Amino acid sequence: MSWLMYLIPAVVVIIVIVIVYRKRSGGPSVEAFQRITDAIMTIQRVAVRNVLPQTKSGAITGINEKQMESQTAIVDDTIRFIYTVERDEEDYLHIVSSQLVKRKRRKYQIESMLIVMLAFQRQLPECGIKPENVEFDIQESELGTQYVMMKLNEKQNGLLKSKIAA
């Protein structure tokens, strides 16, 4: 009987630990999925109006700190996204970068960036763009910033921009 009074609190403690661990280590919730998508679409509207030109040497010009704030979104005080559009001689490069601002596992950030890619994949056909005609790339910096890049030609970028403006 005496071991039973220790067993019940121990089981309760273990259950609480498991619940807390699962909550911290999981990916974005279904609700966060929608908030991430909404955040990306919101900052995208600003970014497509503020294209950053590249010089012939490949340097990006026109970066303005205040402007970048309007192209930044933090979702659930957990992850920060920055959306930029860069223009070279031929194409538009749409770049979404992400950084965790709250302690989470890398899995959370990876799954969040997959949500960004999924949002792009859904959006392209709505704009009259075939997703298979668009180049995508995913990269990660040494510091843990992750990037999803979508390369659009001038016509594709125009279709996206006019759909966003509508």
N, CA and C of each residue as an Amber inpcrd file, in Angstrom:
protein
   498
   0.8240000  -1.1950000   0.0000000   0.0000000   0.0000000   0.0000000
   0.8710000   1.2640000   0.0000000   1.9900000   1.2710000   0.7030000
   2.8280000   2.4620000   0.7790000   3.4770000   2.7980000  -0.5640000
   3.8150000   1.7790000  -1.3540000   4.4050000   2.0520000  -2.6710000
   3.3920000   2.6990000  -3.6110000   2.0910000   2.4640000  -3.4030000
   1.0370000   3.0230000  -4.2340000   0.9520000   4.5450000  -4.0940000
   1.2110000   5.0410000  -2.8770000   1.1400000   6.4940000  -2.6930000
   2.2980000   7.2020000  -3.4010000   3.3780000   6.4910000  -3.7350000
   4.4720000   7.0710000  -4.5030000   4.2750000   6.8610000  -6.0050000
   3.6180000   5.8060000  -6.3680000   3.4280000   5.4610000  -7.7670000
   2.5240000   6.4630000  -8.4860000   1.4290000   6.8350000  -7.8770000
   0.4710000   7.7410000  -8.5280000   1.1090000   9.1070000  -8.8060000
   1.7620000   9.7630000  -7.8430000   2.4070000  11.0410000  -8.1640000
   3.5150000  10.8830000  -9.2100000   4.2350000   9.7680000  -9.1750000
   5.2920000   9.5500000 -10.1630000   4.7110000   9.4340000 -11.5620000
   3.6130000   8.7300000 -11.7030000   2.9560000   8.5950000 -13.0010000
   2.4580000   9.9540000 -13.4790000   1.8760000  10.7320000 -12.5960000
   1.3930000  12.0710000 -12.9500000   2.5600000  12.9380000 -13.4400000
   3.6850000  12.9030000 -12.7440000   4.8640000  13.6820000 -13.1350000
   5.3540000  13.2470000 -14.5190000   5.4090000  11.9630000 -14.7600000
   5.8580000  11.4510000 -16.0590000   4.9070000  11.9000000 -17.1650000
   3.6150000  11.8470000 -16.9240000   2.6350000  12.2890000 -17.9300000
   2.8210000  13.7720000 -18.2290000   3.0150000  14.5910000 -17.2050000
   3.2290000  16.0290000 -17.4050000   4.5010000  16.2670000 -18.2160000
   5.5620000  15.5520000 -17.9080000   6.8240000  15.7070000 -18.6470000
   6.6270000  15.3450000 -20.1170000   5.9400000  14.2610000 -20.3810000
   5.6900000  13.8410000 -21.7630000   4.8750000  14.8890000 -22.5010000
   3.8440000  15.4110000 -21.8740000   3.0000000  16.4340000 -22.5160000
   3.8160000  17.6930000 -22.8260000   4.6000000  18.1480000 -21.8620000
   5.4220000  19.3410000 -22.0680000   6.4460000  19.0930000 -23.1720000
   7.1020000  17.9420000 -23.1670000   8.1020000  17.6270000 -24.1910000
   7.4720000  17.5990000 -25.5810000   6.3380000  16.9560000 -25.7100000
   5.6800000  16.8800000 -27.0170000   5.2670000  18.2560000 -27.5040000
   4.8030000  19.0880000 -26.5980000   4.3870000  20.4280000 -26.9890000
   5.5800000  21.2480000 -27.4810000   6.7360000  21.1070000 -26.8190000
   7.9200000  21.8690000 -27.2030000   8.5920000  21.3430000 -28.4570000
   8.5510000  20.0390000 -28.6580000   9.3470000  19.4650000 -29.7360000
   8.5940000  19.2980000 -31.0340000   7.3110000  19.4890000 -31.0430000
   6.5320000  19.2620000 -32.2490000   6.6840000  20.3820000 -33.2480000
   6.1260000  20.1320000 -34.4190000   6.1020000  21.1570000 -35.4430000
   4.9570000  22.1160000 -35.1910000   4.7250000  22.9970000 -36.1360000
   3.6340000  23.9570000 -35.9930000   2.2780000  23.2540000 -35.9270000
   1.3960000  23.7930000 -35.1260000   0.0540000  23.2370000 -35.0070000
  -0.7510000  23.5600000 -36.2690000  -1.9080000  22.9810000 -36.3760000
  -2.7950000  23.2650000 -37.5080000  -3.1410000  24.7520000 -37.5280000
  -3.3720000  25.3170000 -36.3640000  -3.6950000  26.7540000 -36.2900000
  -2.4930000  27.5940000 -36.7210000  -1.2940000  27.1840000 -36.3020000
  -0.0840000  27.9160000 -36.6880000   0.1350000  27.8280000 -38.1990000
  -0.2300000  26.6980000 -38.7940000  -0.1350000  26.5190000 -40.2450000
  -0.8440000  27.6690000 -40.9500000  -2.0550000  27.9720000 -40.5290000
  -2.8170000  29.0510000 -41.1510000  -2.2070000  30.4160000 -40.8460000
  -1.7280000  30.6100000 -39.6220000  -1.1120000  31.8960000 -39.2760000
   0.1680000  32.1330000 -40.0830000   0.9420000  31.0720000 -40.3070000
   2.1610000  31.2010000 -41.1170000   1.7830000  31.5720000 -42.5480000
   0.8250000  30.8690000 -43.1170000   0.3800000  31.1570000 -44.4830000
  -0.1180000  32.5900000 -44.6010000  -0.9490000  33.0250000 -43.6610000
  -1.4720000  34.3960000 -43.6820000  -0.3410000  35.4230000 -43.5700000
   0.6200000  35.1610000 -42.6980000   1.7430000  36.0830000 -42.5100000
   2.5650000  36.2090000 -43.7910000   2.8400000  35.0870000 -44.4420000
   3.6290000  35.1120000 -45.6730000   2.8920000  35.8890000 -46.7660000
   1.5990000  35.6350000 -46.9060000   0.8300000  36.3340000 -47.9360000
   0.7610000  37.8420000 -47.6500000   0.7150000  38.2190000 -46.3830000
   0.6810000  39.6360000 -46.0100000   1.9850000  40.3340000 -46.3470000
   3.1100000  39.7480000 -45.9420000   4.3920000  40.4160000 -46.2210000
   4.7790000  40.2990000 -47.6930000   4.2230000  39.3160000 -48.3870000
   4.4710000  39.1930000 -49.8270000   3.9150000  40.4070000 -50.5630000
   2.7290000  40.8780000 -50.1650000   2.1160000  42.0420000 -50.8200000
   3.0200000  43.2680000 -50.7280000   3.7240000  43.4030000 -49.6180000
   4.6460000  44.5300000 -49.4570000   5.9100000  44.2850000 -50.2690000
   6.4400000  43.0730000 -50.2030000   7.7160000  42.7610000 -50.8570000
   7.6560000  42.9090000 -52.3820000   6.5380000  42.5260000 -53.0080000
   6.4680000  42.6260000 -54.4810000   6.4240000  44.0700000 -54.9630000
   6.0700000  44.9880000 -54.0710000   6.0780000  46.4130000 -54.4310000
   7.4370000  47.0500000 -54.1840000   8.3260000  46.3380000 -53.4970000
   9.6250000  46.9000000 -53.1170000  10.7550000  45.9850000 -53.5780000
  10.8610000  45.8360000 -54.8730000  11.8630000  44.9500000 -55.4580000
  13.2490000  45.5590000 -55.2550000  14.1780000  44.7170000 -54.8230000
  15.5540000  45.1480000 -54.5930000  16.3790000  44.8380000 -55.8370000
  16.9090000  45.8640000 -56.5030000  17.6880000  45.6090000 -57.7230000
  19.1050000  45.1180000 -57.4010000  19.6120000  44.2770000 -58.3040000
  21.0000000  43.8300000 -58.2080000  21.8380000  44.6570000 -59.1660000
  23.0680000  44.9420000 -58.7490000  24.0010000  45.5850000 -59.6600000
  24.6050000  44.5070000 -60.5530000  25.3480000  44.9100000 -61.5650000
  25.9830000  43.9400000 -62.4610000  26.9440000  43.0190000 -61.7080000
  27.4750000  43.4970000 -60.5960000  28.3910000  42.6680000 -59.8060000
  27.6400000  41.7010000 -58.8880000  26.3140000  41.8180000 -58.8550000
  25.5130000  40.9070000 -58.0380000  25.1520000  41.4530000 -56.6700000
  25.6050000  42.6670000 -56.3640000  25.2780000  43.2740000 -55.0690000
  23.8190000  43.7410000 -55.0690000  23.1840000  43.6290000 -53.9190000
  21.7960000  44.0690000 -53.7620000  21.8060000  45.5080000 -53.2700000
  21.0070000  46.3520000 -53.9040000  20.9300000  47.7540000 -53.4930000
  19.5050000  48.0690000 -53.0580000  19.3560000  49.1690000 -52.3500000
  18.0230000  49.6420000 -51.9940000  17.4760000  49.0720000 -50.7030000
  18.3210000  48.4390000 -49.8920000  17.8300000  47.8890000 -48.6300000
  17.6320000  49.0240000 -47.6360000  16.4540000  49.0860000 -47.0670000
  16.0630000  50.1330000 -46.1450000  15.5270000  49.4490000 -44.8850000
  16.0880000  49.7730000 -43.7350000  15.7060000  49.0870000 -42.4920000
  14.2190000  49.2270000 -42.1820000  13.6820000  50.4160000 -42.3560000
  12.2570000  50.6280000 -42.0800000  11.3950000  49.7970000 -43.0330000
  11.7910000  49.7670000 -44.2990000  11.0600000  48.9890000 -45.2900000
  11.1130000  47.5040000 -44.9500000  12.2660000  47.0220000 -44.5030000
  12.4140000  45.6050000 -44.1610000  11.5050000  45.2250000 -42.9870000
  11.2530000  46.1490000 -42.0920000  10.3280000  45.8740000 -40.9790000
   8.9390000  45.5460000 -41.4980000   8.5230000  46.2260000 -42.5690000
   7.1910000  45.9650000 -43.1220000   7.1500000  44.6640000 -43.9250000
   8.3060000  44.0910000 -44.1820000   8.4000000  42.8260000 -44.9080000
   8.7750000  41.6900000 -43.9580000   8.5720000  41.9340000 -42.6770000
   8.9070000  40.9710000 -41.6370000   7.6500000  40.6050000 -40.8620000
   7.5350000  39.3270000 -40.5250000   6.4080000  38.8600000 -39.7150000
   6.9380000  37.8790000 -38.6720000   6.4360000  38.0130000 -37.4610000
   6.7530000  37.0550000 -36.3980000   5.4570000  36.3390000 -36.0540000
   5.4940000  35.0230000 -36.1370000   4.3010000  34.2080000 -35.9010000
   4.4170000  33.5420000 -34.5340000   3.4130000  33.7630000 -33.7080000
   3.3070000  33.1510000 -32.3820000   4.5260000  33.4120000 -31.4950000
   5.1820000  34.5550000 -31.7010000   6.3970000  34.8890000 -30.9350000
   7.4110000  33.7570000 -30.9840000   7.4100000  33.0020000 -32.0800000
   8.2570000  31.8150000 -32.1830000   9.2020000  31.8600000 -33.3700000
   8.6990000  32.2850000 -34.5150000   9.5030000  32.2660000 -35.7350000
   9.3110000  33.5630000 -36.5010000  10.4400000  34.0850000 -37.0210000
  10.4180000  35.3430000 -37.7840000  10.6620000  35.0310000 -39.2610000
   9.8310000  35.6120000 -40.1100000   9.9750000  35.4800000 -41.5520000
  10.2800000  36.8530000 -42.1400000  11.1710000  36.8820000 -43.1100000
  11.4440000  38.0980000 -43.8840000  11.2880000  37.7250000 -45.3450000
  10.4950000  38.5130000 -46.0530000  10.2170000  38.2520000 -47.4700000
  10.8450000  39.3690000 -48.2910000  11.6970000  39.0130000 -49.2350000
  12.2790000  39.9980000 -50.1450000  12.1180000  39.5090000 -51.5790000
  12.1160000  40.4590000 -52.4850000  12.1330000  40.1600000 -53.9080000
  13.3380000  40.8820000 -54.4930000  14.2160000  40.1090000 -55.1280000
  15.4130000  40.6620000 -55.7550000  15.2790000  40.5310000 -57.2620000
  15.7700000  41.5280000 -57.9630000  15.6610000  41.5540000 -59.4330000
  17.0490000  41.5720000 -60.0290000  17.3330000  40.5830000 -60.9000000
  18.5670000  40.6510000 -61.6750000  18.1860000  41.0270000 -63.1040000
  19.0590000  40.8070000 -64.0500000  18.7920000  41.2290000 -65.4230000
  17.6050000  40.4980000 -66.0430000  17.3470000  39.2550000 -65.6110000
  16.3160000  38.4580000 -66.2610000  15.1640000  38.0400000 -65.3600000
  15.4280000  37.7930000 -64.0960000  14.4450000  37.1440000 -63.2390000
  14.2080000  37.8950000 -61.9390000  13.1380000  37.4520000 -61.2700000
  12.7950000  37.9270000 -59.9370000  12.9870000  36.7670000 -58.9770000
  13.7180000  36.9950000 -57.9290000  13.9720000  35.9560000 -56.9380000
  13.2060000  36.3230000 -55.6660000  12.1770000  35.5420000 -55.3570000
  11.3790000  35.7320000 -54.1460000  12.0360000  34.8940000 -53.0530000
  12.4490000  35.5520000 -51.9810000  13.1840000  34.8670000 -50.9140000
  12.4480000  35.0610000 -49.5990000  12.1600000  33.9460000 -48.9280000
  11.6160000  33.9950000 -47.5760000  12.6690000  33.3810000 -46.6740000
  13.1010000  34.1430000 -45.6990000  14.0550000  33.6160000 -44.7150000
  13.3360000  33.4510000 -43.3850000  13.8340000  32.5200000 -42.5880000
  13.2160000  32.3060000 -41.2780000  14.2800000  32.0970000 -40.2210000
  13.9540000  32.5600000 -39.0250000  14.7930000  32.3470000 -37.8530000
  13.8730000  32.0930000 -36.6680000  14.2850000  31.1710000 -35.8310000
  13.5300000  30.9310000 -34.6030000  13.8520000  32.0440000 -33.6190000
  12.8330000  32.6120000 -33.0010000  13.0410000  33.6430000 -31.9900000
  12.7290000  33.1150000 -30.5930000  12.1630000  31.9260000 -30.5550000
  11.8900000  31.2420000 -29.2950000  12.5490000  29.8770000 -29.3930000
  12.9610000  29.3730000 -28.2680000  13.6250000  28.0680000 -28.2690000
  12.6810000  26.9710000 -28.7410000  12.9820000  26.4530000 -29.8890000
  12.2330000  25.3350000 -30.4720000  13.2370000  24.4400000 -31.1660000
  12.8090000  23.2470000 -31.4320000  13.6760000  22.3420000 -32.1890000
  13.7240000  22.7790000 -33.6570000  14.7870000  22.3830000 -34.3250000
  14.9900000  22.7030000 -35.7370000  13.8150000  22.1880000 -36.5830000
  13.2190000  21.1010000 -36.1540000  12.0730000  20.5100000 -36.8510000
  10.9590000  21.5400000 -37.0340000  10.7310000  22.3740000 -36.0430000
   9.6830000  23.3980000 -36.1160000   9.9710000  24.3590000 -37.2740000
  11.2110000  24.7930000 -37.3710000  11.5960000  25.7280000 -38.4250000
  11.5020000  25.0630000 -39.7960000  11.9600000  23.8380000 -39.9060000
  11.8920000  23.1230000 -41.1850000  10.4440000  22.9670000 -41.6250000
   9.5810000  22.5280000 -40.7110000   8.1760000  22.3580000 -41.0610000
   7.5130000  23.6880000 -41.4000000   7.9240000  24.7550000 -40.7450000
   7.3880000  26.0830000 -41.0660000   7.7650000  26.4920000 -42.4860000
   8.9940000  26.1870000 -42.8870000   9.4210000  26.5340000 -44.2460000
   8.7270000  25.6510000 -45.2890000   8.4050000  24.4340000 -44.9210000
   7.6150000  23.5890000 -45.8280000   6.2180000  24.1760000 -46.0110000
   5.6840000  24.7690000 -44.9590000   4.3900000  25.4480000 -45.0570000
   4.4890000  26.6230000 -46.0350000   5.6070000  27.3540000 -45.9850000
   5.8280000  28.4670000 -46.9140000   5.8350000  27.9420000 -48.3560000
   6.5670000  26.8550000 -48.5880000   6.6120000  26.2870000 -49.9430000
   5.2260000  25.8240000 -50.3950000   4.4940000  25.2260000 -49.4900000
   3.1390000  24.7710000 -49.8150000   2.2440000  25.9620000 -50.1630000
   2.4020000  27.0570000 -49.4380000   1.6210000  28.2640000 -49.7390000
   1.9440000  28.7710000 -51.1480000   3.2250000  28.7720000 -51.5130000
   3.6140000  29.1710000 -52.8610000   3.0150000  28.2200000 -53.9000000
   3.1070000  26.9180000 -53.6320000   2.6030000  25.9200000 -54.5720000
   1.0970000  26.0730000 -54.8020000   0.3720000  26.4560000 -53.7720000
  -1.0730000  26.6910000 -53.9060000  -1.3580000  27.9870000 -54.6500000
  -0.5300000  28.9780000 -54.4140000  -0.7650000  30.3030000 -54.9750000
  -0.4760000  30.3640000 -56.4850000   0.5420000  29.6630000 -56.9370000
   0.9550000  29.7740000 -58.3330000  -0.1610000  29.4550000 -59.3290000
  -0.8690000  28.3210000 -59.1990000  -1.9560000  28.0450000 -60.1600000
  -3.0700000  29.1010000 -60.1160000  -3.3040000  29.6640000 -58.9360000
  -4.3060000  30.7310000 -58.8220000  -3.9130000  31.9560000 -59.6390000
  -2.6120000  32.1050000 -59.8730000  -2.0910000  33.2360000 -60.6440000
  -1.9330000  32.9050000 -62.1210000  -2.2420000  31.6590000 -62.5010000
  -2.0610000  31.2430000 -63.8880000  -0.6440000  30.7890000 -64.1950000
   0.0990000  30.3900000 -63.1670000   1.4810000  29.9470000 -63.3300000
   1.5470000  28.4550000 -63.0270000   2.1660000  27.7060000 -63.9170000
   2.3410000  26.2710000 -63.6760000   3.5080000  26.0860000 -62.7030000
   3.2650000  25.4680000 -61.5330000   4.3430000  25.2880000 -60.5520000
   5.5620000  24.5600000 -61.1110000   5.3550000  23.6560000 -62.0750000
   6.4910000  22.9200000 -62.6310000   7.3930000  23.8040000 -63.4890000
   6.9360000  25.0220000 -63.8200000   7.7450000  25.9640000 -64.5890000
   8.4650000  26.9780000 -63.6980000   8.4420000  26.7380000 -62.3990000
   9.0660000  27.6530000 -61.4420000  10.1890000  26.9210000 -60.7210000
  11.3200000  27.5970000 -60.5910000  12.4610000  27.0230000 -59.8670000
  12.3400000  27.3520000 -58.3810000  12.5460000  26.3280000 -57.5500000
  12.5720000  26.5050000 -56.1030000  13.9100000  26.0470000 -55.5740000
  14.3440000  26.6520000 -54.4890000  15.5700000  26.2250000 -53.8260000
  15.3800000  26.4240000 -52.3320000  16.0000000  25.5620000 -51.5620000
  15.9810000  25.6670000 -50.1010000  17.4260000  25.6430000 -49.6420000
  17.7760000  26.5740000 -48.7500000  19.1400000  26.6270000 -48.2190000
  19.0960000  26.9300000 -46.7320000  20.2170000  26.6570000 -46.0730000
  20.3590000  26.9870000 -44.6610000  21.7430000  27.5720000 -44.4440000
  21.8020000  28.6750000 -43.7120000  23.0920000  29.2930000 -43.4160000
  23.7440000  28.5750000 -42.2360000  24.9990000  28.8670000 -42.0240000
  25.7260000  28.2740000 -40.8980000  25.1290000  28.6850000 -39.5580000
  24.4610000  29.8300000 -39.5320000  23.8720000  30.3260000 -38.2880000
  22.4550000  29.8010000 -38.0610000  21.9300000  29.0040000 -39.0110000
  20.6200000  28.4060000 -38.8250000  19.4720000  29.1200000 -39.5160000
  19.7600000  30.2220000 -40.2100000  18.7030000  30.8760000 -40.9790000
  18.3760000  29.9920000 -42.1700000  17.1000000  29.7530000 -42.3920000
  16.6810000  28.9350000 -43.5250000  16.0390000  29.8270000 -44.5800000
  16.2200000  29.4260000 -45.8400000  15.7360000  30.2110000 -46.9640000
  14.9390000  29.3310000 -47.9210000  13.7990000  29.8410000 -48.3560000
  13.0610000  29.2590000 -49.4710000  13.1090000  30.3140000 -50.5630000
  13.5690000  29.8920000 -51.7480000  13.6890000  30.8190000 -52.8610000
  12.8460000  30.3360000 -54.0370000  12.1370000  31.2680000 -54.6350000
  11.2830000  30.9850000 -55.7860000  11.7060000  31.9420000 -56.8990000
  12.1310000  31.3860000 -58.0220000  12.6180000  32.1920000 -59.1340000
  11.5270000  32.2960000 -60.1910000  11.1270000  33.5380000 -60.5000000
  10.0850000  33.8010000 -61.4890000  10.6440000  34.6530000 -62.6180000
  10.2050000  34.3770000 -63.8410000  10.5840000  35.2660000 -64.9390000
   9.6920000  36.4980000 -64.8780000   9.9150000  37.4240000 -65.7840000
   9.1830000  38.6940000 -65.7340000   7.6750000  38.4930000 -65.8900000
   7.2680000  37.6150000 -66.8100000   5.8420000  37.3700000 -67.0280000
   5.2040000  36.7330000 -65.7930000   5.8620000  35.7250000 -65.2350000
   5.3400000  35.0510000 -64.0390000   5.2240000  36.0250000 -62.8780000
   6.2440000  36.8590000 -62.6980000   6.2090000  37.8300000 -61.6090000
   5.0610000  38.8230000 -61.8080000   4.8290000  39.2130000 -63.0540000
   3.7140000  40.1160000 -63.3500000   2.3710000  39.4820000 -63.0240000
   2.2180000  38.1950000 -63.3620000   0.9780000  37.4840000 -63.0310000
   0.7720000  37.4130000 -61.5200000   1.8480000  37.0990000 -60.8100000
   1.7580000  37.0250000 -59.3330000   1.4090000  38.3880000 -58.7580000
   2.0810000  39.4070000 -59.2200000   1.8580000  40.7520000 -58.7010000
   0.4390000  41.2320000 -58.9670000  -0.0860000  40.9670000 -60.1640000
  -1.4570000  41.4130000 -60.4650000  -2.4750000  40.6270000 -59.6580000
  -2.2320000  39.3550000 -59.3810000  -3.1490000  38.5560000 -58.5490000
  -3.1460000  39.0740000 -57.1040000  -1.9700000  39.4270000 -56.6090000
  -1.8580000  39.9270000 -55.2410000  -2.5700000  41.2790000 -55.1150000
  -2.4390000  42.1130000 -56.1420000  -3.0410000  43.4490000 -56.1070000
  -4.5620000  43.3890000 -56.2060000  -5.0970000  42.3060000 -56.7660000
  -6.5600000  42.2200000 -56.9690000  -7.3050000  42.0510000 -55.6780000
